[in-house]
Every structure is written in C-alpha cells, then in structure tokens.
C-alpha cells in the first residue's frame, strides 16, 4: 500500500531522526514477525520506503516468521535500544498472547516502548444458506431452535474471529461451536455451500460475498459502522455488548530513549496520515490511524483487559 508526503514541520523531525540513525551507523529496520504477503506486510513496506526517501537513511522490512510470531517479537526485545530496530506487529502478540501462552518469552508491556498504531481493522459474522437468517435477532432465534447446528468457521482459534462470536454467544445465551479452518477462504466456502451455518473473519474477507449475496453479513465488530460496509449494523447497535477491532502497531525495545521515540513517532505519523497511505490502506479494507505513543499504550492495555476474561472463559488461557 502507499503513503504520504511529509509536510513542512515533518522535515525538521525527519532531519533529526536521520542524523540519529546515521550516527549509529546502522539502518532502520522494521521486523515483521510473520511471512510476507498480507495487507499489513505490504503497508509496512510502504512506510519503510517512504522513510528511506524522506529521511535519507536505509530502511528495510525483515520478515521473521515462526512460533506464531514470537520469534520476531523476541528479536526486537533483544535488539539495541537505539531507535534503529522496530517491531511492526498485529495486535495478537502484544494483546492476546500474554493470556494465551503460559511461557511467553517476552513481557508485552515491560519489554517494549509503544511508538504508534499504524492501522486498524474490523471483523464480521456472516450467515450462509443453512440458516437463511438476515439479522442477529433472527440468528438467535434460529440457534435456540437448532442448538446442534451452530457451527461457525474461522481462520484458526484464539484470535478475534474466534473470540468475538464466543462473546456474542455468551451475551445472547446461545450455543455456538467454533471450527478452525486453515485460513478464511475454506471457512467461507464451507458457509456458502451450507456445510456450516456461520463464518467469522476479517471484514475485508467477507465483503465480496456479502455484496454478491452468497453470504449475509449480520454484524460488524467496531464501535461504529464500517465505511466499507455501511449497510451492516454493529453488534452494539443490535443490543449486544460485543466490540473489538484489531490493529498493527509499531514498538521499540523498552529502553529506547524518549527523544528517539518522539522523533520516530513524528516521522511515522506524518507518513500514516498522508492521503496516499490512507487510500492504499483503504484499498485492502484497512484504516490508517497514527497515534501518539501514549495512545497506543492505552489501547494495548484496554484491549488486553477486554479480551483476557474472554480468552479464559473460552478455555484458551495458558495452553502453551
């Protein structure tokens, strides 16, 4: 995805950052703890390219997949705290993993310094032809009449496509049976074919089927309706206290100097707020954000506290 033009004030911060990186004799590295190819991965490459051009430094993205992202996260934890190595990560390793994993090799709150949230995105729950429902209220009635048919497909267990419907089921007093697929595509196929009743996933993965009429989006997970699916109400609009968005954030090693964090934040937020970056993010159903370090820290803490009890209630806490 694309990016942004730095405005006049950004050049001063850019120069400061560039001199700091140059004096350290190292390149600016974004470590992404997953394989390349996702929308989030493409966007961080845009950020790296933009910083390289605007700051006059070398900036790269280093993919470090393995152990569900924990290998790359741990590498940043052990990196020099000089502002030259940054973690670019989806929120799972920094929000969900502290509850899911019993022996996590890092402390998501003590071992890292927040820099900025880069992008956010919502999720949706959709119904296929098995139930024929068009609203959450209809789904609740159908599930109560068909308690053995509430199978919902999702791309793996333990992430928000799993936790959101689990919380909804608890709120609505109905039973659902989560079924993990190897990705969203096979879960969509199973729901569209009538093999299972429901599918939960990233909103951008469900929109095409909703518009085509092969699936019916019943709810989106954000605080407000998504601009990508304005006809679909939120869970809260329909009377259920279910809300949650995921995000990609940028973190530095914990002891990175505050002035380096401030300079990095200034340069990155300028980039993220540009029209070009926003448009590129929107093209893959992601929303460009760009926050202060303090805002990212508060979001991380609030999301951890929101999802910890849901993970525990689902029996997923401390399994590994």
matplotlib code that plots the C-alpha trace (Angstrom):
import matplotlib.pyplot as plt

x = [0.0, 1.1, 1.9, 2.3, 4.0, 5.8, 4.6, 7.0, 7.1, 7.9, 11.1, 12.7, 11.8, 13.0, 16.4, 16.8, 15.9, 18.1, 21.2, 20.5, 20.3, 23.4, 25.4, 24.5, 26.0, 23.0, 20.0, 16.4, 14.9, 11.2, 10.9, 7.6, 7.1, 5.2, 5.6, 5.3, 2.2, -0.5, -2.1, -0.3, 3.0, 2.6, 1.8, 4.9, 7.0, 5.4, 6.3, 9.9, 10.2, 8.8, 11.1, 14.0, 13.2, 12.3, 14.9, 17.8, 18.6, 18.4, 15.1, 14.1, 11.4, 12.8, 10.2, 10.9, 8.1, 7.9, 6.3, 3.1, 5.1, 7.0, 10.4, 10.3, 8.9, 11.7, 14.3, 13.2, 13.2, 16.9, 17.8, 19.9, 17.6, 18.9, 15.8, 17.1, 15.2, 11.4, 8.7, 5.8, 3.2, -0.5, -2.0, -2.2, 1.4, 1.1, -2.5, -3.7, -0.5, 0.1, -3.0, -3.0, 0.6, 1.8, 5.5, 5.7, 9.4, 8.8, 6.7, 4.5, 4.2, 7.6, 9.9, 8.7, 8.0, 5.0, 5.7, 2.5, -0.6, -0.4, -3.7, -6.8, -9.5, -12.8, -14.4, -17.7, -20.0, -21.9, -24.6, -24.8, -27.8, -28.2, -30.0, -31.3, -31.2, -30.8, -30.3, -28.7, -32.1, -33.1, -29.9, -30.5, -34.0, -32.6, -29.8, -32.2, -34.3, -31.3, -28.7, -26.8, -26.3, -24.4, -21.1, -19.1, -16.0, -13.0, -9.3, -7.9, -8.6, -7.7, -7.8, -10.7, -12.6, -12.9, -13.3, -16.0, -18.6, -17.8, -18.6, -21.7, -23.0, -22.4, -24.3, -27.2, -27.4, -27.0, -24.6, -22.1, -19.4, -16.1, -14.5, -11.0, -10.1, -6.7, -7.5, -10.6, -11.1, -12.1, -14.3, -16.1, -16.6, -18.0, -20.5, -21.5, -22.0, -24.2, -21.7, -21.7, -24.1, -21.8, -18.4, -16.4, -13.4, -11.7, -14.4, -12.5, -12.6, -16.4, -17.5, -17.3, -19.6, -22.0, -22.3, -22.7, -25.5, -23.8, -23.4, -25.3, -23.2, -25.1, -22.8, -19.5, -17.3, -16.3, -17.5, -19.3, -20.4, -17.6, -17.2, -16.5, -19.9, -22.2, -25.3, -24.3, -25.0, -22.6, -23.2, -23.9, -26.5, -28.3, -28.2, -25.2, -22.2, -19.7, -17.0, -13.4, -11.1, -7.6, -4.6, -1.0, 1.3, 5.0, 7.1, 10.7, 12.8, 11.9, 15.0, 14.9, 15.4, 12.2, 13.6, 14.2, 10.6, 9.3, 11.2, 10.2, 6.6, 6.6, 8.0, 5.7, 2.5, 3.2, 3.6, 0.5, -1.7, -0.9, -3.7, -1.7, -1.2, -4.8, -6.0, -3.7, -4.8, -8.5, -7.9, -7.4, -10.1, -7.7, -8.0, -4.9, -4.7, -1.4, -1.4, 0.9, 3.0, 0.7, -2.4, -1.0, 0.0, -3.5, -5.1, -2.9, -3.8, -7.5, -7.6, -5.6, -8.1, -11.1, -10.0, -8.3, -11.5, -13.0, -9.9, -10.1, -13.8, -13.2, -10.6, -7.7, -5.6, -2.1, -2.4, 1.1]
y = [0.0, 3.6, 6.6, 10.1, 13.4, 14.9, 18.5, 21.3, 20.6, 17.0, 17.7, 19.1, 15.9, 13.9, 15.5, 14.9, 11.3, 10.8, 12.2, 10.0, 6.9, 7.8, 8.4, 5.0, 3.5, 1.3, 1.0, 1.5, -2.0, -3.0, -6.5, -8.1, -11.4, -13.2, -14.2, -11.6, -11.1, -9.8, -6.3, -5.3, -6.5, -4.5, -1.4, -1.5, -1.8, 1.4, 3.0, 1.8, 3.1, 6.4, 6.9, 5.9, 8.6, 11.3, 10.7, 9.8, 6.6, 2.9, 1.4, -2.3, -4.8, -8.0, -10.8, -13.2, -15.8, -18.6, -19.7, -17.7, -14.5, -15.0, -15.3, -11.9, -10.2, -11.7, -10.5, -6.9, -7.3, -8.2, -5.5, -2.4, 0.3, 2.9, 3.6, 1.6, -1.6, -1.5, -4.2, -3.9, -6.3, -7.2, -6.8, -10.5, -10.9, -7.7, -8.2, -11.8, -13.8, -12.8, -14.7, -17.5, -18.6, -19.9, -19.4, -16.3, -15.4, -11.7, -9.2, -7.4, -4.4, -4.2, -5.2, -2.7, 1.0, 1.9, 4.2, 4.4, 2.5, 2.3, 0.7, -0.8, -3.1, -4.7, -8.2, -9.5, -12.5, -13.8, -16.4, -18.8, -20.5, -23.2, -20.8, -18.2, -15.6, -11.9, -10.3, -11.2, -11.4, -14.0, -15.8, -16.0, -17.5, -19.9, -21.0, -21.6, -23.8, -25.6, -25.8, -28.6, -26.6, -23.6, -24.3, -21.2, -21.4, -19.2, -19.0, -20.6, -20.4, -17.9, -14.7, -12.2, -14.1, -16.8, -14.5, -12.2, -14.8, -16.6, -13.3, -12.8, -16.3, -15.7, -12.3, -13.9, -17.1, -19.4, -22.1, -22.0, -24.4, -22.9, -24.7, -23.8, -23.8, -23.3, -19.7, -17.7, -18.9, -22.5, -21.3, -19.0, -22.0, -24.2, -21.5, -20.7, -24.4, -24.9, -27.2, -24.9, -22.2, -19.2, -17.8, -15.2, -13.3, -10.1, -7.8, -7.3, -11.0, -11.2, -8.1, -9.5, -12.5, -10.2, -7.9, -10.9, -12.3, -15.6, -14.7, -12.3, -10.1, -9.9, -7.6, -5.8, -5.5, -1.9, 1.0, 2.4, 1.0, 0.4, 2.7, -0.5, -2.0, 0.9, -1.2, -3.6, -2.7, -3.2, -5.8, -2.9, -1.4, -4.6, -4.8, -6.9, -5.7, -7.0, -4.7, -5.2, -4.1, -5.3, -3.3, -3.1, -1.2, -0.2, -0.8, -0.2, -2.0, -0.9, 1.3, 3.3, 7.0, 9.0, 11.6, 8.8, 7.5, 11.1, 11.6, 8.2, 8.9, 12.3, 10.8, 7.8, 9.7, 12.2, 9.2, 7.4, 10.5, 11.2, 10.8, 8.3, 6.0, 6.3, 5.4, 2.4, 1.1, 1.5, -0.4, -3.5, -2.6, -1.2, 2.1, 4.3, 5.6, 7.0, 7.7, 9.1, 6.5, 7.1, 6.4, 3.2, 2.1, 2.9, 1.0, -2.0, -2.1, -1.7, -4.4, -6.8, -6.2, -6.6, -9.9, -11.6, -12.8, -13.9, -16.0, -17.5, -18.2, -20.0, -22.3, -21.0, -19.4, -20.8, -23.7, -23.5]
z = [0.0, -0.4, 1.6, 2.2, 1.8, 4.8, 5.4, 6.3, 10.0, 9.4, 7.6, 10.8, 12.7, 9.7, 9.7, 13.4, 13.0, 10.0, 11.8, 14.8, 12.6, 10.6, 13.7, 14.9, 11.8, 11.2, 9.0, 10.2, 10.4, 10.8, 12.0, 11.0, 12.8, 10.1, 6.5, 3.7, 1.6, 3.9, 3.6, 6.8, 5.5, 2.3, 4.2, 6.4, 3.2, 2.1, 5.4, 5.1, 1.6, 2.5, 5.5, 3.4, 0.8, 3.3, 5.9, 3.7, 5.5, 4.6, 5.8, 5.3, 6.4, 7.8, 8.0, 10.9, 10.9, 13.3, 16.6, 15.9, 15.7, 19.0, 17.3, 15.7, 18.7, 20.9, 18.4, 18.8, 22.6, 22.5, 19.9, 20.8, 22.2, 19.8, 17.7, 14.7, 15.2, 15.4, 15.8, 13.4, 14.5, 14.5, 18.0, 18.8, 20.1, 22.2, 23.5, 23.2, 23.7, 27.3, 28.2, 25.6, 26.2, 29.5, 28.9, 26.7, 26.1, 26.5, 28.5, 26.1, 28.4, 30.1, 27.2, 24.6, 24.2, 22.1, 19.1, 17.1, 16.0, 12.2, 11.0, 12.4, 11.0, 12.0, 11.8, 10.8, 11.3, 8.3, 7.7, 4.8, 3.3, 6.0, 8.4, 5.9, 8.7, 7.9, 11.3, 14.7, 16.2, 13.7, 14.2, 18.0, 17.4, 14.9, 17.2, 20.1, 17.8, 16.3, 19.1, 17.4, 14.2, 15.4, 13.7, 12.9, 10.8, 11.4, 10.4, 13.5, 17.2, 19.8, 17.7, 17.4, 14.7, 17.4, 20.5, 19.1, 18.3, 21.6, 23.4, 21.3, 22.2, 25.9, 25.6, 23.6, 25.7, 22.7, 21.8, 19.0, 18.0, 16.7, 13.9, 12.9, 9.2, 7.6, 6.6, 5.9, 2.3, 3.2, 6.0, 3.5, 1.1, 3.9, 4.9, 1.3, 0.5, 3.5, 5.2, 8.3, 9.3, 10.0, 9.3, 11.2, 9.8, 8.9, 7.5, 4.2, 3.6, 3.9, 2.0, -1.6, -0.6, 1.2, -1.8, -4.1, -1.9, -1.3, 2.4, 4.7, 7.0, 10.2, 12.3, 12.3, 15.3, 15.5, 17.6, 14.6, 11.2, 8.8, 5.8, 3.8, 4.7, 5.8, 5.4, 8.1, 11.8, 14.6, 17.4, 19.8, 17.5, 17.7, 21.5, 22.2, 24.2, 21.7, 20.3, 19.1, 16.4, 15.6, 14.7, 13.6, 15.9, 15.9, 19.1, 20.0, 22.6, 26.1, 26.9, 23.7, 24.7, 24.8, 22.4, 19.8, 20.3, 19.8, 16.6, 15.2, 16.2, 14.4, 11.2, 11.1, 12.0, 9.2, 6.8, 8.1, 7.9, 4.2, 1.7, -0.3, 2.6, 3.7, 0.2, -0.1, 3.3, 2.3, -0.9, 1.3, 3.8, 6.4, 8.2, 8.6, 12.2, 13.5, 17.2, 19.9, 21.9, 24.9, 22.9, 21.6, 25.1, 26.4, 23.5, 24.2, 27.9, 27.3, 24.7, 26.9, 29.8, 27.4, 25.9, 28.8, 30.5, 27.2, 26.4, 29.9, 29.6, 26.2, 27.9, 25.8, 28.6, 29.3, 27.0, 25.6]

ax = plt.figure().add_subplot(projection="3d")
ax.plot(x, y, z, "-o")
ax.set_aspect("equal")
plt.show()
